[in-house]
Structure formats: C-alpha cells, structure tokens
C-alpha cells in the first residue's frame, strides 16, 4: 500500500483508521536487504546509478557522531568533486534526487520514502490521444500508476529485494 504523505505519523494515523474500519489490517513498513542510505551513498560515490535510475541534482548527507553534521546540496551536478567528497569523508546519503527512465523525477530518502514526485513530459505525452479532458485525466492516472509500479519494482531489485 502506498500512502500519499512523507509523514510517518500521518501514514500511521491512516493505518489506524483502516484497521478500525476493517477490523484489522496487516501492514508494515518495507525493509530491504540493502539499506536505501547505503545504496544511495554507493551511487553518489560511483557517480552513476544502477538500473534505469540517474542522479538528479539534489542530495542530503549526514555525518556520524553526537552532533552529526548535515549537508544539503541543491541544483548542482552530483558528480562534482566537492559533492562526492562528503561521501568519501564518511557521510551517508539521507536523500537523493533521482530520475527514472526519463519518466519520473523524485527524491528518495534513507527511510524508503519518496518526496517531490514529478511526472516528466514523456509520461504525460502518452495520454495525448484521449478524446476529452476526462478521458485524458483517466489515461494519465493509469499510465502514472503503471509507471510507479514498474519503478518501485526496479528500485526494490536494486536494493536486493524485501526481507521477510
């Protein structure tokens, strides 16, 4: 189940309401074999991503220690030496801007949360043949859901799959 919020509290509130309404619902956060933070850090260090993913232009990193330093970089080439140096010096990526197959741009977090999802023109162009606004909107929803499902499956594959 996908919940349209990046807030853990709002997601949990929705699940509580669903459990109450349905008399129970087994739902838990997904856990992957490789952590999103380690995969994103690996991608930043390599300067490229696996699968159909590409680096976009935003990254947030966190260091270690009692007062962990944080660095946020926006609208910059993530392969630049001054950006990569943070990861080389032991910081871990907590958020990474990605583009999937020139169709979806988003920010992935180390908690496997998606932020700022943007559908790129190539996706919206696929619904151009619709006869009216209602048909176009319906076609866009079907295409977007399909693309999101494929993208999620590919991302989970990059993360080594789900753990039991």
N, C-alpha and C positions, 0 to 999 in steps of 0.2 A: 504494500500500500504506500502510495506517495501522498504526503501532506504538503500543501502549498504554504509553507512557512519555514523560515530558518530557525525559529524559536523552539527550543526543546520543550519549554513549558506549554506553549500553545499546542504543540503536537501531542503532548501527554494529556492535556485537557480534552482534546478531540477524542483520543483513545478511551479516556474515562467515560465520556458521554456515549460512545459507541458500545462499550462494554455494558453500560447500564441499559441501553436500548435493546441490545441483542441478547442480554443475559450471559454475556461472556464473549471474549474475543482473544484468541491467542495471537499476540503481536509483540514483536521485539525489534530492537534496532539491529540492523545488519552488521555482522562482523566478518571481515575478510581475512584471508590468510596473511596478506601483507598489509601493513597499515597504510592508509592514504598518505599520511605525512612522509613516510619513508619513500614511497613511490614518487611523490611529487618532488621530494628533495633529490632523488636519483635523476629524475627527468631534468631538473634545473641544472644539476652538475653535468649531465651529458649534453645539454643544450638542445635536446630533442626528446620527443615523447614516443611511446610505443603505440601500436595500433593506428587508428585513424585520428589520433589526437595531435595537436600542435600547441606550442606555447603561445599565449596571447601576450598581453602587455602589463599584467598586474601580478604582484606576488607579495605575500606577507611571510616573514620569518620570525622565529623565536629562538632565543639562546637558552642556555641552561643556567641554573643557579637559583639562589633565594630570590634575587631581584633579576629575573630573566630579561635581558634586553629584547626589544622588539623593533623590527624594521619593516616598513611598508613602502613598496615601490609601485608607482602607477605610471601608465602611459610611457613605458620605456622598453627597449629591446631587452628581453630577459637573458639573452646570451652575452650581453656586455660583461666585461671582466669585473667591473665594480659591483654588479649584481650577484654574479656567481661566487665571488669571493666570500660573501656572507655564509653561504652553504659550505664552502671549502674550510671556513674557520669554525665549523661545528654548529651553525644554526640550522634549525629544521624548518622546512616549509610548512606553514599552517594554512595558507590559502594560495591558490594558484589559478590564474586566468588561463583558460584553455579554449580551443576551438576544435570541434569535432567535425571532420569531413566537410568543412566549409558550409555547414548547415546550422550548427548550434554553437554559440559562444556562451560561456558561463564561468563562474568561479567555483572551484572545488575546495572544500575545507578538509582539514585533517579528521573531522568527525563524519566524513562522507555526506556532507550537506552541500547542496547546490545553491548558489546565490547568483543573482543578476543574470538569469537565463534570458538570452536573446536569440530569437529565431532569425537567421540570416536570410537574405533575399532569395537564395536558391531554393529554400523550403517554401516560401510564400509564392514563388513563381509557379510551383507545381499545381496550385489551385486556380490558375488563371482561366481555365476552360469552363468554369462554372457559369451558369446562365444568369443567376441573380445573386444579390448580396447574401441572402440566407444560405443558398447552396454553397457559395464561396466560403462563408464562415464555417459551415459544417465540414467541407472538404479540408480546410486548414486545420481544424481540430483533429480530424482523422489522421492527417499527414503528420502533425506535430506529435500526437500520441505514439504513432508508429515509430517515428524517428527517435523519440525519447526512449522507447523500449529497446530499440537496437543499440543506442548509445550506452544505456545502462548495462546491457549485457556485455558489451565490449569493454567497458570500464571494469566491471567485475572480473572479467577474464584477465585484464592487465593486473588486477590486484590478487590474482591467484585463486579466485572463486570465494564463495562464502564458507565459513566454518560452521560446523554443526552445533 
